[in-house]
Amino acid sequence: MTAAQDHLATFVQRPAAMTALMRGFMRKCPNCGNHAAFSGYLTLKKECKGCGAPLGLIRADDAPPYFTISVVAHIVIPLLLVVEKLYAPSMLVHAAIWPALTIGLTLGFLPVIKGGVVGVMWSVGLKGDEHH
């Protein structure tokens, strides 16, 4: 067992998945919920300042973008269809509104969803792919 695996194994008592998910959505440590889990926009801290949870070992990889695309698409596409049906704006208006809305929503949701994914991964003891 490596030192990192040994350190991760010391956190036997983990919060329930829903608790860790909600803490993650708030970008807080999924273990204690008291300190920031992120050092930047999408960068996890190596470990929690309060409880010492090794957050830097968690690799969410492609899950947050996948879930973000799903959420944003379920918002933007129905809105686009409703606006087209009710108002039939010109293509120039469509070209101005929808890409900007999509980018804005994506940038807003991505760190929140990554926090949630990291929280759930923490609660069930997943670290992600170790081969990178």
Beta strands, then each sheet from edge to edge (+ up, - down):
end
